[in-house]
């Protein structure tokens, strides 16, 4: 026998059912076509858990390209008054490093005379070291007025890069907090995105006609934390000078920690022609919570064979080794990188003493 249903409950239920049906109908009519997925593809179908395991038979193309990789590290070039540039670049070459970059805050803090600029260029050439970049750890979407100040800093760095005949400046989209390293909940919102695009448009407009590339470094705490975002950023800014200062490790998170080969393949494919230079680190996931820890290059989750093979296919590739704590560790990292490169036939410029 059916249970008695009160008239009130009947009409309440009927109304709810009608609203639900109407809502489904409205949603079906208004929902746009689902866009192409952004992210690595599902391994076992859309209905199967978090797909953090790699698929079987991941493509690992180790074919070396024609590029000869120059290695750079945290021994940045300095323009401190009284610097002996011949000794500086000789020490780099003796250590096996054949490229260098400068930190923007220190480099812009002093205006060098033309004679010193000429001396730097002459010693770079004499020791066959490439000075390629000024690294600006700025925050171009910080709360006003800091955002405008940081944008001006990037513009000044571009002019300084022109003076030294560099390839690029490297910067970040940053955070909507004053500290760019602190993740703001709106960094990945439309508001945060539009603020990033507008800031870069301002920088490109103020330096129109310059040949200096503006490379953006991907970082998980910022909107540019994946290759799809990097590609769209250039499209939305509308300037071919927008490049990627690629740091694969900065885009790593628990969901891709064991799928780095796929992330490497996807990133280099999506950003073909957009990669200005590359940062080289490594990481491990060795705790209960999804916190990733730095590791010595070539000893962690990064697929360094595939990584170096991809890099060698870029024109005039430069790799910046960073986030190690001592000169001895940097030398060990370089030995690891050279050993892996030699194993797969990728060429590294210069020799390590």
C-alpha positions as CSV (number, residue, x, y, z in Angstrom):
1,X,0.0,0.0,0.0
2,X,1.3,3.4,-0.9
3,X,2.2,5.8,1.9
4,X,-0.1,8.8,2.4
5,X,1.5,11.9,1.1
6,X,0.2,15.3,2.5
7,X,-1.1,17.8,0.0
8,X,1.6,20.3,1.0
9,X,4.4,17.8,0.4
10,X,2.9,16.8,-2.9
11,X,2.9,20.3,-4.2
12,X,6.3,21.1,-2.8
13,X,7.7,18.0,-4.5
14,X,5.9,18.7,-7.8
15,X,7.2,22.3,-7.8
16,X,10.8,21.1,-7.1
17,X,10.5,18.6,-9.9
18,X,9.2,21.2,-12.3
19,X,11.9,23.6,-11.4
20,X,14.6,20.9,-11.8
21,X,13.2,19.9,-15.2
22,X,13.1,23.6,-16.3
23,X,16.6,24.1,-15.0
24,X,18.0,21.1,-16.9
25,X,16.2,22.3,-20.0
26,X,17.6,25.9,-19.6
27,X,21.1,24.7,-18.9
28,X,21.0,22.3,-21.9
29,X,19.9,25.2,-24.1
30,X,22.5,27.7,-22.7
31,X,25.5,25.6,-22.1
32,X,28.1,26.3,-24.8
33,X,30.0,23.5,-26.5
34,X,32.6,22.1,-24.3
35,X,36.1,23.4,-25.3
36,X,39.0,21.2,-26.0
37,X,40.5,20.0,-22.7
38,X,43.4,21.8,-21.2
39,X,45.8,19.4,-19.5
40,X,47.3,16.0,-20.1
41,X,44.9,13.5,-21.5
42,X,43.0,10.9,-19.4
43,X,44.8,7.6,-19.2
44,X,41.9,5.2,-18.4
45,X,38.9,7.3,-19.4
46,X,37.0,10.2,-17.9
47,X,35.3,8.1,-15.2
48,X,38.4,6.8,-13.6
49,X,39.7,8.6,-10.5
50,X,42.6,11.1,-10.6
51,X,44.8,10.0,-13.4
52,X,48.2,10.6,-11.9
53,X,49.9,7.5,-13.2
54,X,51.6,7.6,-16.6
55,X,50.1,5.5,-19.5
56,X,52.0,2.6,-20.8
57,X,54.5,3.1,-23.6
58,X,54.9,6.9,-23.2
59,X,56.7,8.3,-26.2
60,X,60.3,9.0,-25.4
61,X,62.0,10.5,-28.5
62,X,65.7,10.8,-27.6
63,X,66.8,11.9,-31.1
64,X,69.3,14.7,-30.5
65,X,68.8,18.0,-32.4
66,X,71.5,20.1,-34.0
67,X,71.6,22.6,-31.1
68,X,74.7,22.8,-28.9
69,X,73.6,23.7,-25.4
70,X,75.4,26.4,-23.4
71,X,75.2,26.1,-19.6
72,X,74.6,29.0,-17.3
73,X,74.2,29.1,-13.5
74,X,73.8,31.3,-10.5
75,X,77.2,32.9,-11.0
76,X,75.5,35.9,-12.5
77,X,77.4,38.6,-14.2
78,X,77.9,41.7,-12.0
79,X,78.6,45.3,-13.0
80,X,79.8,46.2,-9.5
81,X,82.3,49.1,-9.8
82,X,85.8,47.8,-10.1
83,X,84.8,44.4,-11.4
84,X,87.7,42.5,-13.3
85,X,85.6,41.2,-16.2
86,X,88.5,39.2,-17.7
87,X,88.8,37.3,-14.4
88,X,85.0,36.9,-14.1
89,X,84.5,35.4,-17.5
90,X,87.6,33.3,-17.2
91,X,86.3,31.7,-14.0
92,X,83.0,30.9,-15.7
93,X,84.7,29.2,-18.6
94,X,87.1,27.3,-16.2
95,X,84.0,26.0,-14.4
96,X,82.4,24.8,-17.7
97,X,79.8,27.6,-17.8
98,X,79.6,29.3,-21.2
99,X,76.6,31.7,-20.7
100,X,75.5,34.1,-18.0
101,X,72.7,36.4,-17.0
102,X,72.3,39.4,-14.6
103,X,69.9,40.2,-11.8
104,X,67.9,43.3,-12.7
105,X,67.9,45.1,-9.4
106,X,71.7,45.1,-9.1
107,X,72.4,45.6,-12.8
108,X,70.1,48.7,-13.0
109,X,71.3,50.2,-9.8
110,X,74.4,51.6,-11.5
111,X,74.8,53.5,-14.8
112,X,78.0,52.3,-16.5
113,X,80.1,54.5,-18.7
114,X,80.4,53.6,-22.4
115,X,84.0,52.5,-21.9
116,X,82.9,49.9,-19.4
117,X,80.1,48.6,-21.6
118,X,82.7,48.2,-24.4
119,X,85.1,46.4,-22.0
120,X,82.3,43.9,-20.9
121,X,81.5,43.1,-24.6
122,X,85.2,42.7,-25.4
123,X,85.8,40.3,-22.5
124,X,82.7,38.3,-23.3
125,X,83.9,37.8,-26.8
126,X,87.5,37.0,-25.7
127,X,86.3,34.2,-23.4
128,X,83.5,33.0,-25.6
129,X,80.8,33.6,-23.0
130,X,77.2,34.6,-24.0
131,X,75.5,37.2,-21.9
132,X,71.9,36.6,-22.9
133,X,69.4,37.9,-20.3
134,X,68.5,40.3,-17.5
135,X,66.3,38.5,-14.9
136,X,63.6,40.7,-13.5
137,X,62.0,39.1,-10.4
138,X,59.1,41.6,-10.7
139,X,55.4,41.7,-10.0
140,X,53.7,43.5,-12.8
141,X,50.1,42.8,-11.5
142,X,50.8,43.8,-7.9
143,X,48.3,46.1,-6.2
144,X,48.7,49.7,-7.5
145,X,50.9,51.7,-7.5
146,X,53.5,48.9,-7.2
147,X,52.3,47.3,-10.5
148,X,53.2,50.5,-12.5
149,X,56.6,50.7,-10.7
150,X,57.4,47.1,-11.6
151,X,56.3,47.6,-15.2
152,X,58.6,50.6,-15.4
153,X,61.4,48.4,-14.0
154,X,60.9,45.9,-16.8
155,X,61.0,48.7,-19.4
156,X,64.2,50.0,-17.9
157,X,65.6,46.5,-18.0
158,X,64.7,46.2,-21.7
159,X,66.7,49.4,-22.5
160,X,69.6,48.1,-20.5
161,X,69.4,44.8,-22.4
162,X,69.5,46.8,-25.7
163,X,72.7,48.5,-24.5
164,X,74.4,45.1,-24.0
165,X,73.0,43.5,-27.2
166,X,71.2,40.8,-25.2
167,X,68.5,38.4,-26.4
168,X,65.8,39.0,-23.8
169,X,64.7,40.0,-20.3
170,X,63.0,37.5,-18.1
171,X,60.1,38.4,-15.9
172,X,56.9,37.0,-14.3
173,X,53.2,37.8,-14.4
174,X,53.3,37.8,-10.6
175,X,50.6,37.8,-8.0
176,X,47.8,40.1,-7.0
177,X,49.5,40.2,-3.5
178,X,52.5,42.6,-3.2
179,X,54.8,39.6,-2.9
180,X,54.8,37.8,-6.2
181,X,55.7,34.5,-4.5
182,X,52.5,34.4,-2.5
183,X,49.6,32.8,-4.3
184,X,46.5,35.0,-4.4
185,X,43.2,33.3,-4.9
186,X,42.4,35.6,-7.8
187,X,45.7,35.0,-9.7
188,X,43.9,32.5,-12.0
189,X,40.7,34.5,-12.4
190,X,39.6,36.5,-15.4
191,X,40.5,39.7,-13.4
192,X,44.0,38.4,-12.8
193,X,44.4,37.3,-16.4
194,X,43.3,40.6,-17.9
195,X,45.6,42.5,-15.5
196,X,48.5,40.4,-16.7
197,X,47.7,41.0,-20.4
198,X,47.2,44.7,-19.9
199,X,50.6,45.0,-18.0
200,X,52.5,43.2,-20.8
201,X,50.7,45.3,-23.4
202,X,51.9,48.4,-21.6
203,X,55.5,47.1,-21.5
204,X,55.5,46.1,-25.2
205,X,54.0,49.5,-26.2
206,X,56.5,51.4,-24.3
207,X,59.4,49.5,-25.9
208,X,57.9,49.2,-29.4
209,X,60.5,48.6,-32.0
210,X,62.9,46.9,-29.6
211,X,64.3,43.5,-30.6
212,X,64.6,42.4,-27.0
213,X,62.3,39.5,-26.2
214,X,60.1,39.6,-23.1
215,X,60.2,36.1,-21.7
216,X,57.7,35.0,-19.0
217,X,58.7,32.3,-16.5
218,X,55.9,29.8,-15.7
219,X,55.4,29.4,-11.9
220,X,52.6,27.5,-10.1
221,X,51.7,30.4,-7.9
222,X,51.0,32.6,-10.9
223,X,48.5,32.5,-13.8
224,X,51.1,31.3,-16.2
225,X,51.5,27.8,-14.7
226,X,51.1,25.6,-17.7
227,X,52.0,25.7,-21.4
228,X,48.5,26.4,-22.6
229,X,48.4,29.6,-20.6
230,X,51.8,30.6,-21.9
231,X,50.6,30.1,-25.5
232,X,47.4,32.1,-24.9
233,X,49.3,34.9,-23.2
234,X,51.2,35.7,-26.3
235,X,48.0,35.5,-28.4
236,X,46.1,37.9,-26.0
237,X,49.0,40.3,-25.7
238,X,49.4,40.2,-29.5
239,X,53.1,40.7,-29.6
240,X,55.6,38.1,-31.0
241,X,58.2,39.4,-28.5
242,X,56.4,37.6,-25.8
243,X,58.4,34.4,-25.2
244,X,58.7,31.7,-22.5
245,X,61.6,31.4,-20.1
246,X,60.7,27.8,-19.6
247,X,60.9,26.2,-16.2
248,X,59.2,22.8,-16.3
249,X,59.8,22.2,-12.6
250,X,58.0,25.3,-11.6
251,X,54.9,23.8,-13.3
252,X,55.1,20.5,-11.5
253,X,52.5,19.4,-9.0
254,X,51.2,16.1,-7.6
255,X,49.0,15.4,-10.6
256,X,51.9,15.4,-13.0
257,X,54.8,14.4,-10.7
258,X,54.9,11.0,-12.3
259,X,53.9,12.2,-15.8
260,X,56.8,14.5,-16.5
261,X,57.7,12.9,-19.8
262,X,54.2,13.7,-21.1
263,X,54.4,17.2,-19.8
264,X,57.8,17.8,-21.5
265,X,56.5,16.4,-24.8
266,X,53.3,18.5,-24.6
267,X,55.1,21.7,-23.5
268,X,57.8,21.6,-26.2
269,X,55.2,20.9,-28.9
270,X,52.8,23.6,-27.8
271,X,55.5,26.2,-27.3
272,X,57.5,25.5,-30.4
273,X,59.3,28.7,-31.5
274,X,58.3,30.5,-28.2
275,X,61.0,29.2,-25.8
276,X,63.7,31.7,-25.2
277,X,65.8,29.6,-22.8
278,X,65.3,26.9,-20.2
279,X,65.8,26.6,-16.4
280,X,67.1,23.2,-15.2
281,X,66.1,21.8,-11.9
282,X,64.8,18.5,-10.5
283,X,62.4,17.4,-7.8
284,X,61.1,14.5,-5.8
285,X,57.8,13.8,-4.1
286,X,58.9,11.9,-0.9
287,X,56.4,13.0,1.7
288,X,52.8,12.1,2.6
289,X,51.5,15.5,1.5
290,X,51.9,16.7,-2.1
291,X,54.9,18.9,-1.4
292,X,57.7,18.6,-3.9
293,X,61.3,19.0,-2.8
294,X,64.3,20.1,-4.9
295,X,66.7,17.3,-5.9
296,X,70.0,17.2,-7.6
297,X,69.7,17.4,-11.4
298,X,69.2,14.0,-13.0
299,X,68.3,12.2,-9.8
300,X,64.6,13.0,-9.4
301,X,61.3,12.7,-11.2
302,X,62.4,14.8,-14.2
303,X,63.0,12.8,-17.4
304,X,66.4,14.4,-18.1
305,X,67.0,12.4,-21.3
306,X,63.8,13.5,-22.9
307,X,64.3,17.0,-21.5
308,X,67.8,17.5,-23.0
309,X,66.8,15.9,-26.3
310,X,64.0,18.5,-26.6
311,X,66.3,21.3,-25.7
312,X,68.8,20.3,-28.3
313,X,66.2,20.9,-31.0
314,X,65.9,24.6,-30.1
315,X,68.0,27.1,-32.0
316,X,71.0,28.3,-29.9
317,X,69.7,26.7,-26.6
318,X,70.8,28.0,-23.2
319,X,70.1,26.2,-20.0
320,X,70.3,27.9,-16.6
321,X,71.0,25.6,-13.7
322,X,69.6,27.0,-10.4
323,X,68.4,26.5,-6.8
324,X,71.5,24.6,-5.6
325,X,73.3,25.6,-2.5
326,X,77.0,25.5,-3.2
327,X,79.7,25.6,-5.9
328,X,80.3,21.9,-5.4
329,X,76.6,21.1,-6.0
330,X,76.6,23.2,-9.2
331,X,79.6,21.3,-10.4
332,X,77.9,18.0,-9.6
333,X,74.8,19.1,-11.4
334,X,76.9,20.0,-14.5
335,X,78.6,16.6,-14.4
336,X,75.2,14.9,-14.3
337,X,73.8,17.0,-17.2
338,X,76.9,16.5,-19.3
339,X,76.9,12.7,-18.6
340,X,73.2,12.3,-19.6
341,X,73.7,14.5,-22.7
342,X,76.7,12.4,-23.7
343,X,74.7,9.2,-23.3
344,X,72.0,10.3,-25.8
345,X,74.2,12.2,-28.2
346,X,73.2,15.8,-27.2
347,X,76.1,18.3,-27.4
348,X,77.1,20.6,-24.5
349,X,79.3,23.6,-25.4
350,X,82.7,23.8,-23.8
351,X,84.3,21.5,-21.3
352,X,84.2,21.1,-17.5
353,X,87.5,21.3,-15.8
